């Protein structure tokens, strides 16, 4: 599955776009200025996404990768 495929599946499941997850990550204190804070660990974000949005590990890691800035919605 492509990265964009993961994002499409996440949006279909949660109704949330990548921009929505950035906003929510900031509200949770994980991100600032649309990017993950340097002191935030992947496990923290993945656990939050699994608990609050019922995402599986791979889908949660896709959002983490997006928040970290490793990938974008287009890549």
Secondary structure, 3 states (H helix, E strand, C coil): CCHHHHHHHHHHHHCCCHHHHHHHHHHHCCEECCEECCCCCHHHHHHHHHHHHCCCHHHHHHHHHHHHCCCCCCC
